[in-house]
Amino acid sequence: MAAASYRFSIGPWNIGRGADPFGPPVRPQVAFDDVLKAAVSLGFEGIQFHDDDAVPDLENLSPSQIVHVAEAMRRKLADMGLTPEFVAPRLWEHPHGIDGGYTSNDPAARKWAIERSKRAVDVALALGIDLIVMWPAREGTSVRESKNPIEASQQMLDAINAILAESPKARIAIEPKPNEPVDHAFVPTIGHALSLGARSQDPRRVGVLIESAHAILAGLDPSDEMGFALAAGKLWSVHLNDQNGLKFDQDKVFGAANLRGAFDQVRVLESANYAASGAFVGFDVKAQRTQKAESATAHLATSKAVFLRLVEKVRSFPNATAQQCITARDYEALERLVLEHLLSA
């Protein structure tokens, strides 16, 4: 299978202004239409959406107006040869979501979060897709005693069921994260996400999205997390990036901190023939804050180039020799084989 069979996607947040918790923006805002042009020039087919990326100001629009705006966005993408990948309700930046949306201690906030998630389903269907990404950003706590984890688990399940009930076409990909912006998340790993999906009213329609850095932040290996999801037939998207240890969510260029780890992620995707599934490969990477505006898409180009080079490395790996090492239980020889292959031209 040719490497070109992989489909790559980009989110508007991947071309950012360089702001961080300790400093203001250092680059000008990039207009959404310019993000779309950048996606085309970089060879990215898919566009990832938050609900209000596709439909700005949707909180002040009627359901019919939301659908109308989303349909116009669908036509714009089609004219540019682009495809929407998913819609994620953006709950964590709204005042109602200050204490989490689905797990807020305020019943009115929980109701708001579910209603907004239902509107995200409307947006997705109007865009011509069925995938909703649930990123439970603030669904946790920095003060453990402030919430009951038993109740929170049920509240997360209630939200999943409400989204599924909104349309029989809707699918959910849960994107877990173990921390940031709260100390403790209620859905920190792929195992938690798959367990929630299995308890839902329609487990067939609940899968996962794996981000490399989120697995690393949980002290886990992203390739193992991917393998766990792939074994269940539940890996519906990936956000590849890198992470220099258990720090804040860095969103580094794919392979920048751990090239062998990146190789292993590509290897497990290849072993499952992920490209043939039609699911996208996204790179949830951000330009370094020091990057000048005119070259603030280089991180995306580099991540894609590294991925495709690693596809070549996986496909040219001497598997027969590796199997000989495994059969002989000579894992030192296998270790060297891997390293020399990665170091070879």
Secondary structure, DSSP 8 states (H G I E B T S, - for coil): --GGGSEEEE-GGGS----BTTB---S----HHHHHHHHHHHT--EEEEEHHHHSTTGGGS-HHHHHHHHHHHHHHHHHTT-EEEEEE---TTSGGGTT-STT-SSHHHHHHHHHHHHHHHHHHHHHT--EEEE--TT-EESSGGGS-HHHHHHHHHHHHHHHHHH-TT-EEEE---SSSSSSEESS-SHHHHHHHHHHSS-GGGEEEEEEHHHHHHTT--HHHHHHHHHHTT-EEEEE--B--SSSS---B-TTSS-HHHHHHHHHHHHHTTGGGGT-EEE------TT--GGGTTHHHHHHHHHHHHHHHHHHTS-HHHHHHHHHTT-HHHHHHHHHHHHH--
